[in-house]
Structure formats: structure tokens, C-alpha cells
Amino acid sequence: MGLDENRNSPALQQMVSLAGSVGPFEKASDLLREIGSIVISRHKVEEVTESVGERMERQRRVAALGATA
């Protein structure tokens, strides 16, 4: 996993998607700003979280296909 289309590093993608997966995106945005000095909108938290989730689901499906082959 490299930089995404917005040039976010894998570490930033992981932090944002983790914060976005445990609560409302607005709260995740506030939390990232407070603890990590990461200024990111609620909308971007949602985008990154969904993108990472979709990528993980594709990887899971590919792995499942490989396990049944």
C-alpha cells in the first residue's frame, strides 16, 4: 500500500481509517486534530475510511479465492 490518490502515506491512511471506523466521522476528524495535529475534514475521513475498507475487502476476497483453489 503506497500513497493514495491524495498523496496520503500508508501510515496516515491507517490512522484516519482507524479513527473513522470507531465513531462518527466528525468525531474522528476532531480526535485526529486533537491528538495528532492532523487537520482533516469529516468528508476526507469518510473518503479515506471507505477507500481503505474497500481495499481490505478486495484483498480478503482475493485471499479467499486463493484458499479455495
Buried (B, 14 or more C-beta within 10 A) or exposed (E): EEEBEEEBEEEBBBBBBEBBBEEEBEBBBBBBEEEEEBEBEBEBBBBBBBBBEEBEEEEEEEEEEEEEE
